[in-house]
Amino acid sequence: MKEKPMKASLIIILLVLSISAFSQSTPHMREADKVGIAEAQRLARLYANEIWEGMSDNAFTVLLIEGENEFLINHPYPDTTFSSIGVDSLLGSEVFVRSQRFLPNFLATFPAVNGRNCIVVGTPEQTGINSTAWIITRLHEYFHIHQYTRPNCYQWADGLAMA
């Protein structure tokens, strides 16, 4: 008689462990980071064209470095190093993930994935700035995405002799 309850207990334990292992195998973005990115996207939709004509024509593409992972948001053609983790309703975009490749304190815009300019950014904790400054910085980097689409942008920047 003791064997059946013990078998049932063992099956329940194995089931719980396998569910736990499965849920941990798919990386997920932290909710606070999703909220910060969504807020920057919202502000860009509201005000980008008032600041720079045509700015909102550019995708708000983000590569978030979070822990051991990089999450790619709003990218039309990620490379094969990324795997989809599904569409995020808050971000309104499919989200992709891969293992970390860039430094976690990045606050930059450059063609990080498949030649497309992305806002490459670590979390507020990794970059050493608070959440408000983190949102503002992403808006600033979004301007660079727009800037890089302008004709002769790189020649103009070289002419500033700031290197």
C-alpha positions in Angstrom: 0.0 0.0 0.0 2.9 2.4 0.7 4.2 1.9 -2.9 1.2 3.7 -4.6 1.5 7.0 -2.6 5.2 7.0 -3.1 4.9 6.4 -6.8 2.4 9.2 -7.1 4.6 11.5 -5.1 7.6 10.7 -7.3 5.5 11.3 -10.5 4.3 14.7 -9.1 7.9 15.7 -8.2 9.2 14.7 -11.7 6.3 16.6 -13.3 7.0 19.8 -11.3 10.7 19.6 -12.0 10.2 19.1 -15.8 7.7 22.0 -15.9 10.1 24.2 -14.0 13.0 23.2 -16.3 10.9 24.0 -19.4 9.8 27.4 -18.1 13.4 28.3 -17.3 14.8 27.2 -20.7 13.0 30.0 -22.6 14.5 33.4 -21.7 12.1 36.2 -20.9 12.6 39.9 -20.7 12.0 41.6 -17.4 8.7 43.4 -17.2 10.4 46.7 -16.1 12.6 46.6 -19.2 9.6 46.0 -21.5 7.7 48.9 -19.9 10.7 51.2 -20.4 11.0 50.2 -24.0 7.3 50.5 -24.6 7.3 54.0 -23.1 10.1 55.2 -25.3 8.3 53.8 -28.4 5.1 55.6 -27.3 6.9 58.9 -26.9 8.5 58.5 -30.3 5.2 57.8 -31.9 3.7 60.9 -30.4 6.5 63.4 -30.9 9.2 62.1 -33.3 7.8 63.9 -36.4 7.3 67.1 -34.5 11.1 67.1 -33.8 12.4 65.8 -37.1 10.3 65.4 -40.2 10.1 61.7 -41.3 11.6 60.4 -38.1 8.8 58.0 -37.3 9.3 56.4 -40.7 12.2 54.5 -39.1 11.6 51.4 -37.0 12.3 51.7 -33.3 14.6 48.7 -33.3 16.2 47.7 -30.0 18.7 45.1 -29.0 18.5 44.9 -25.2 21.4 43.3 -23.4 19.9 41.7 -20.3 22.0 39.3 -18.3 23.3 36.5 -20.4 20.9 37.3 -23.3 20.2 39.8 -26.0 16.6 40.5 -26.9 15.9 41.9 -30.3 12.7 44.0 -30.7 11.0 45.4 -33.8 13.6 44.0 -36.3 12.2 43.0 -39.7 14.9 40.4 -40.5 17.0 39.1 -37.6 19.8 36.8 -38.5 20.0 33.1 -37.7 21.7 33.6 -34.4 18.3 34.7 -32.9 15.3 32.5 -32.0 11.8 33.9 -31.7 10.2 33.9 -28.2 6.9 35.1 -29.6 5.0 38.4 -30.0 4.9 40.6 -27.0 1.6 42.4 -26.6 3.1 45.3 -24.6 5.9 45.9 -27.1 3.7 45.2 -30.1 6.4 43.2 -31.8 7.9 39.8 -32.2 10.8 39.4 -29.8 13.9 37.4 -30.6 16.7 36.2 -28.3 20.3 35.0 -28.5 23.2 34.7 -26.1 25.0 37.9 -25.1 27.6 39.2 -27.6 27.8 42.9 -26.8 28.9 44.6 -23.6 26.1 45.0 -21.1 26.8 48.8 -20.5 26.2 49.8 -24.1 24.1 52.9 -24.9 24.7 53.1 -28.7 23.2 52.9 -32.1 24.9 51.0 -34.9 24.2 48.3 -37.5 24.3 45.5 -34.9 22.1 42.9 -36.6 22.0 42.1 -40.3 23.3 45.6 -41.2 20.3 47.3 -39.7 20.9 50.1 -37.2 19.7 49.1 -33.8 19.5 50.8 -30.4 22.0 48.6 -28.5 21.4 49.1 -24.8 22.0 47.4 -21.5 19.5 47.5 -18.6 19.4 50.6 -16.4 21.4 48.7 -13.7 24.0 47.7 -16.3 24.3 51.2 -17.8 24.3 52.9 -14.4 21.4 55.3 -15.2 17.9 55.5 -13.7 14.8 54.4 -15.6 13.9 57.9 -16.7 17.3 58.6 -18.2 17.2 55.1 -19.8 14.0 56.1 -21.7 15.5 59.4 -22.7 18.7 57.8 -23.9 16.8 55.4 -26.1 14.9 58.3 -27.6 18.3 60.0 -28.3 19.5 56.8 -29.9 16.4 56.6 -32.0 17.3 60.0 -33.4 20.6 58.4 -34.5 18.6 55.7 -36.3 16.9 58.5 -38.2 20.1 60.4 -38.7 21.8 57.4 -40.3 19.1 57.3 -43.0 19.8 60.8 -44.2 21.7 61.2 -47.5 25.4 61.8 -47.0 25.1 61.3 -43.2 28.5 59.7 -42.8 30.3 62.3 -45.0 28.7 65.1 -43.0 29.7 63.5 -39.7 33.3 63.1 -40.9 33.3 66.8 -41.9 32.8 67.7 -38.2 36.3 66.3 -37.4 35.2 65.0 -34.0 36.9 61.7 -34.2 
